[in-house]
Amino acid sequence: MEGLKGYRWDWASTEAVSSAPMNPSNCDICGATQTLSLAIHNIRHRAHNRRYCTNCVLKQHPGLFCPLCFELYDDSLLPHHRLMCVRCPSIAHRSCVFPSAITTTTVSSAPAPAFFCPTCLDADFTFFNLPDRKTGALDVQSAKVLVAAARIAAVSMSKAAAAARFDAERRAREAAVARKRAREALEHLAEILAAEQAERNEQNGVVSGGRRRSTKQVNNKTWTYVWTNLYGCTRGIGSEGGNRGGNGGSGGSCGSDGGSEDRAMGDGDGGVRLLARR
């Protein structure tokens, strides 16, 4: 940048770089292709990530800067120091519209005139002008426009990054709560299944092959109660290890297979058989 002439490009190096293979980016509005003399800005506009050229960035954000001096606004500027365009949301400094006004009292007491921004006065108006190809110089106005567009894009992406970070933290908290609820639900289900299994075991006893067995001490003898079905006899189970009962018939006694002597009493077809060890 030379004094007030603005930035200066070396067109020889520009042509050399432009001849190298690269992926050009286009503006989403006007379709301008990014070059070394025309910047494409990444910006968050209306909840979408966009790519705008310098001129389109300012046209899409008319209320964030003064269209005459290209300074970005902050909250310190008083309302009576501003003038809004009649046709669009563009806002200009009163001192820029009336440069002859000297005192604040004169500016504030003057009635607000009708103000039209440059884009409303001229539909073909552009904020940013490409550098002169011969001199390679960027004028002061275009330099201010480039800085304003870059600042708007930076603020926009900073807000988008903060919003994305907040959303990611919120989703992480929701995922942690959902994971905790799922774990508690699985633990509750396991407790229910265990309680149901314990209740079935208590009601049915030890389930083995469709029959249930219990023992009772009568007259110093251990009697084994065997519940069986109505189909044939079952093999009795001795009350002590190493003993085997006999094969029961349809009523009557069941014979012994060997081993210790057992005595059995039948009560008919199926039902309860009492196997006693002497």
ZIBEL-V380363 format. One record per residue. RES is the residue in three letters. PSI is psi in degrees with one decimal (999 if undefined). OMEGA is omega in whole degrees, 0 to 359 (none if undefined). D_CENTER is the distance of its C-alpha to the mean C-alpha in Angstrom with 2 decimals. Layout:
<<RES | PSI | OMEGA | D_CENTER> <RES | PSI | OMEGA | D_CENTER>>
This chain:
<<MET | 126.0 | 182 | 45.89> <GLU | 102.2 | 177 | 49.57> <GLY | -124.7 | 181 | 50.36> <LEU | 4.4 | 181 | 49.47> <LYS | -12.2 | 176 | 49.27> <GLY | -161.8 | 183 | 45.60> <TYR | 156.9 | 181 | 43.85> <ARG | 134.1 | 180 | 45.77> <TRP | 149.4 | 172 | 44.64> <ASP | 102.3 | 186 | 46.54> <TRP | -25.7 | 177 | 46.70> <ALA | -45.8 | 178 | 48.17> <SER | -31.1 | 178 | 45.14> <THR | -45.0 | 180 | 42.88> <GLU | -34.3 | 179 | 44.56> <ALA | -41.9 | 179 | 44.40> <VAL | -39.5 | 182 | 40.66> <SER | -23.8 | 178 | 40.07> <SER | -18.6 | 178 | 42.08> <ALA | 150.9 | 180 | 39.66> <PRO | 130.7 | 180 | 36.94> <MET | 163.0 | 179 | 33.71> <ASN | 100.6 | 182 | 30.80> <PRO | 148.1 | 176 | 31.52> <SER | 137.5 | 182 | 28.90> <ASN | 151.6 | 175 | 29.86> <CYS | 137.9 | 181 | 29.29> <ASP | -12.3 | 182 | 27.22> <ILE | -59.9 | 185 | 30.00> <CYS | -11.6 | 179 | 33.37> <GLY | 11.9 | 180 | 32.65> <ALA | 140.8 | 181 | 34.28> <THR | 138.3 | 181 | 33.90> <GLN | 131.7 | 174 | 32.99> <THR | -178.3 | 178 | 36.05> <LEU | -21.8 | 180 | 37.31> <SER | -6.3 | 179 | 38.81> <LEU | 114.0 | 183 | 35.94> <ALA | 144.1 | 173 | 32.51> <ILE | 124.4 | 185 | 29.27> <HIS | 137.8 | 170 | 26.65> <ASN | 127.2 | 186 | 22.86> <ILE | 150.5 | 176 | 21.87> <ARG | 111.7 | 184 | 19.19> <HIS | 118.7 | 178 | 21.05> <ARG | 50.5 | 175 | 20.06> <ALA | 21.5 | 178 | 16.27> <HIS | 146.0 | 175 | 16.93> <ASN | 123.1 | 183 | 17.79> <ARG | 164.4 | 174 | 21.51> <ARG | 110.9 | 183 | 24.47> <TYR | 148.1 | 171 | 27.59> <CYS | 172.3 | 183 | 31.01> <THR | -42.9 | 181 | 32.68> <ASN | -41.9 | 182 | 34.62> <CYS | -29.2 | 176 | 31.73> <VAL | -45.7 | 180 | 29.61> <LEU | -35.7 | 179 | 32.45> <LYS | -29.1 | 180 | 33.12> <GLN | -10.2 | 179 | 29.57> <HIS | 63.8 | 186 | 29.66> <PRO | -23.0 | 184 | 33.24> <GLY | 3.3 | 183 | 32.87> <LEU | -8.1 | 184 | 31.60> <PHE | 163.2 | 175 | 34.84> <CYS | 125.6 | 182 | 38.54> <PRO | -1.1 | 181 | 39.66> <LEU | -41.9 | 179 | 42.98> <CYS | -10.8 | 175 | 42.29> <PHE | 34.2 | 173 | 38.59> <GLU | 138.1 | 179 | 37.60> <LEU | 145.5 | 182 | 34.20> <TYR | 153.2 | 168 | 34.41> <ASP | -178.1 | 184 | 33.46> <ASP | -2.4 | 183 | 34.02> <SER | -16.9 | 182 | 37.47> <LEU | 126.8 | 181 | 39.22> <LEU | 150.1 | 182 | 41.12> <PRO | -35.7 | 183 | 40.90> <HIS | -2.5 | 175 | 44.63> <HIS | 6.9 | 183 | 44.25> <ARG | 156.6 | 173 | 42.11> <LEU | 128.7 | 180 | 43.00> <MET | 141.7 | 178 | 40.64> <CYS | 144.6 | 181 | 41.34> <VAL | -30.5 | 188 | 42.83> <ARG | -20.1 | 184 | 40.81> <CYS | 173.0 | 182 | 37.37> <PRO | 7.9 | 181 | 35.25> <SER | 138.2 | 182 | 36.76> <ILE | 133.1 | 180 | 38.27> <ALA | 155.1 | 173 | 41.13> <HIS | 138.9 | 175 | 43.07> <ARG | -32.0 | 178 | 46.39> <SER | -26.4 | 177 | 48.01> <CYS | -34.3 | 179 | 46.83> <VAL | -40.0 | 179 | 48.11> <PHE | 79.2 | 181 | 51.37> <PRO | -18.5 | 181 | 52.11> <SER | -13.9 | 180 | 55.66> <ALA | 131.5 | 187 | 54.49> <ILE | -51.7 | 186 | 55.48> <THR | 156.3 | 178 | 54.78> <THR | -33.1 | 180 | 51.81> <THR | -41.0 | 180 | 54.25> <THR | -40.1 | 181 | 55.37> <VAL | -43.0 | 184 | 51.87> <SER | -30.4 | 182 | 50.68> <SER | -17.9 | 181 | 53.87> <ALA | 141.7 | 178 | 53.92> <PRO | 149.0 | 182 | 52.61> <ALA | 116.4 | 179 | 49.35> <PRO | 169.9 | 176 | 50.36> <ALA | 126.8 | 183 | 48.51> <PHE | 133.7 | 176 | 46.18> <PHE | 126.4 | 180 | 44.84> <CYS | 164.4 | 182 | 42.44> <PRO | -35.7 | 181 | 43.38> <THR | -28.9 | 177 | 40.86> <CYS | -29.3 | 177 | 42.31> <LEU | -33.1 | 182 | 45.85> <ASP | 114.8 | 182 | 45.30> <ALA | -25.2 | 181 | 42.82> <ASP | 12.6 | 182 | 43.26> <PHE | 138.3 | 176 | 42.65> <THR | 137.4 | 179 | 40.43> <PHE | -39.9 | 188 | 39.38> <PHE | 129.4 | 177 | 39.25> <ASN | 134.0 | 179 | 42.31> <LEU | 150.6 | 179 | 42.38> <PRO | 152.7 | 176 | 44.73> <ASP | 130.1 | 184 | 48.29> <ARG | -27.3 | 181 | 48.74> <LYS | -50.6 | 182 | 52.15> <THR | -25.8 | 182 | 51.52> <GLY | 17.0 | 183 | 47.80> <ALA | 142.7 | 176 | 47.47> <LEU | 125.2 | 183 | 44.66> <ASP | 164.0 | 185 | 46.04> <VAL | -41.5 | 181 | 45.06> <GLN | -45.8 | 180 | 43.39> <SER | -34.5 | 177 | 41.12> <ALA | -43.3 | 177 | 40.29> <LYS | -39.0 | 179 | 39.30> <VAL | -43.1 | 179 | 37.25> <LEU | -42.2 | 178 | 35.41> <VAL | -42.9 | 179 | 34.71> <ALA | -43.8 | 179 | 33.52> <ALA | -40.5 | 179 | 31.13> <ALA | -40.1 | 179 | 29.76> <ARG | -40.8 | 178 | 29.27> <ILE | -43.6 | 179 | 27.54> <ALA | -39.7 | 180 | 25.12> <ALA | -45.0 | 178 | 24.54> <VAL | -41.3 | 180 | 23.89> <SER | -46.1 | 181 | 21.54> <MET | -30.7 | 176 | 19.40> <SER | -43.5 | 177 | 19.58> <LYS | -38.8 | 179 | 18.24> <ALA | -39.6 | 178 | 15.41> <ALA | -41.1 | 178 | 14.61> <ALA | -41.5 | 178 | 14.88> <ALA | -40.5 | 179 | 12.62> <ALA | -39.6 | 178 | 9.86> <ARG | -42.5 | 178 | 10.66> <PHE | -42.6 | 180 | 10.76> <ASP | -39.3 | 179 | 7.37> <ALA | -41.3 | 178 | 6.07> <GLU | -39.4 | 178 | 8.81> <ARG | -42.6 | 179 | 8.17> <ARG | -35.6 | 178 | 4.96> <ALA | -41.5 | 177 | 7.34> <ARG | -42.6 | 179 | 10.11> <GLU | -39.1 | 179 | 9.02> <ALA | -39.0 | 178 | 8.58> <ALA | -42.3 | 178 | 11.93> <VAL | -43.1 | 179 | 13.54> <ALA | -39.5 | 179 | 12.77> <ARG | -39.9 | 178 | 14.16> <LYS | -42.7 | 179 | 17.10> <ARG | -39.0 | 179 | 17.87> <ALA | -41.1 | 179 | 17.92> <ARG | -42.7 | 178 | 20.25> <GLU | -38.0 | 178 | 22.43> <ALA | -40.9 | 178 | 22.70> <LEU | -41.2 | 178 | 23.86> <GLU | -41.3 | 178 | 26.32> <HIS | -41.0 | 178 | 27.63> <LEU | -40.5 | 178 | 28.12> <ALA | -39.3 | 178 | 30.00> <GLU | -41.0 | 179 | 32.21> <ILE | -45.3 | 180 | 33.02> <LEU | -40.1 | 179 | 33.96> <ALA | -40.4 | 179 | 36.07> <ALA | -42.1 | 178 | 37.84> <GLU | -41.0 | 179 | 38.62> <GLN | -41.0 | 178 | 39.96> <ALA | -37.9 | 178 | 42.10> <GLU | -40.6 | 178 | 43.45> <ARG | -41.2 | 178 | 44.41> <ASN | -36.4 | 180 | 46.11> <GLU | -36.2 | 181 | 48.00> <GLN | -38.5 | 187 | 49.22> <ASN | -7.6 | 184 | 50.12> <GLY | -152.8 | 179 | 51.12> <VAL | 114.5 | 183 | 50.77> <VAL | 123.6 | 179 | 50.06> <SER | 107.0 | 175 | 51.99> <GLY | 24.4 | 176 | 53.19> <GLY | 9.1 | 178 | 53.38> <ARG | 164.6 | 183 | 55.87> <ARG | 143.5 | 183 | 55.93> <ARG | 143.2 | 171 | 58.36> <SER | 161.6 | 183 | 59.62> <THR | 155.7 | 179 | 62.70> <LYS | 137.2 | 180 | 65.37> <GLN | 114.1 | 179 | 68.31> <VAL | 126.1 | 178 | 71.60> <ASN | 48.5 | 178 | 75.09> <ASN | 22.6 | 177 | 73.84> <LYS | 143.6 | 179 | 72.23> <THR | 114.4 | 179 | 68.62> <TRP | 138.2 | 179 | 67.93> <THR | 121.6 | 178 | 64.97> <TYR | 122.9 | 179 | 63.62> <VAL | 116.6 | 175 | 62.09> <TRP | 123.6 | 182 | 60.44> <THR | 173.0 | 181 | 60.71> <ASN | -173.2 | 184 | 60.44> <LEU | 14.2 | 183 | 63.35> <TYR | 96.5 | 175 | 63.53> <GLY | -169.2 | 181 | 66.03> <CYS | 169.0 | 177 | 66.11> <THR | 163.0 | 177 | 63.66> <ARG | 122.7 | 181 | 64.20> <GLY | 153.0 | 180 | 64.75> <ILE | 120.8 | 183 | 62.91> <GLY | 155.7 | 180 | 65.13> <SER | -13.3 | 179 | 64.49> <GLU | 154.4 | 182 | 65.14> <GLY | 143.4 | 179 | 63.91> <GLY | -8.8 | 180 | 66.13> <ASN | 139.7 | 176 | 67.55> <ARG | 138.0 | 177 | 66.96> <GLY | 175.7 | 180 | 67.98> <GLY | 178.5 | 176 | 69.89> <ASN | 118.4 | 182 | 69.04> <GLY | 148.5 | 176 | 69.68> <GLY | -163.8 | 178 | 71.41> <SER | 75.8 | 184 | 71.43> <GLY | 160.9 | 181 | 72.97> <GLY | -161.1 | 184 | 75.39> <SER | 155.0 | 174 | 74.82> <CYS | 137.9 | 180 | 72.59> <GLY | 161.2 | 181 | 74.33> <SER | 139.5 | 177 | 73.51> <ASP | -2.8 | 185 | 72.13> <GLY | -180.0 | 183 | 73.76> <GLY | -149.4 | 181 | 72.95> <SER | 152.5 | 184 | 73.79> <GLU | 127.3 | 177 | 75.61> <ASP | 152.5 | 175 | 73.51> <ARG | 130.1 | 183 | 74.74> <ALA | 147.2 | 176 | 72.79> <MET | 127.7 | 179 | 73.44> <GLY | 155.9 | 179 | 72.04> <ASP | 27.8 | 178 | 71.49> <GLY | -166.4 | 180 | 71.52> <ASP | 109.7 | 181 | 69.15> <GLY | -167.9 | 178 | 65.88> <GLY | -138.9 | 185 | 64.98> <VAL | 131.0 | 174 | 65.49> <ARG | 134.7 | 182 | 67.49> <LEU | 117.3 | 179 | 68.68> <LEU | 122.8 | 184 | 69.08> <ALA | 140.1 | 174 | 71.05> <ARG | 131.2 | 179 | 72.05> <ARG | 999 | none | 75.59>>
